[in-house]
């Protein structure tokens, strides 16, 4: 499945800097997926956001762009 979501040009959701898009990956176990890159020294947002849409976490790629990780709620 591919989903596109548009954000306002001045959004802060992508983080600081000139990032104009963000990839979002669906994962089965967010905490486990976030732990792996952390062991390798990859930046990870310290807090996980939880909502009715699921759990969200973020890491940065090699160029400093935020990448979103999403664990959907059970049954989705």
CORSULTA-V291820 format. One record per pair of residues at least 6 apart in sequence whose ideal C-beta (glycine too) atoms are under 6 Angstrom apart, sorted by the first residue. I is the first residue (numbers start at 1). J is the second residue. Records with the same first field share a line. If there is no record, write none. Layout:
I = J  J
This chain:
7 = 13
14 = 22  66
15 = 66
19 = 65
22 = 66  68
23 = 67
24 = 68  70
25 = 69
26 = 70
27 = 33  69  71
30 = 55  57  69  71
33 = 69
34 = 44  57
37 = 59
38 = 44
42 = 59
43 = 60
44 = 59
45 = 57  58
48 = 55  57
49 = 56
54 = 70  71  72  73
55 = 71
56 = 70
57 = 69
58 = 66  68
59 = 67
60 = 66
61 = 67
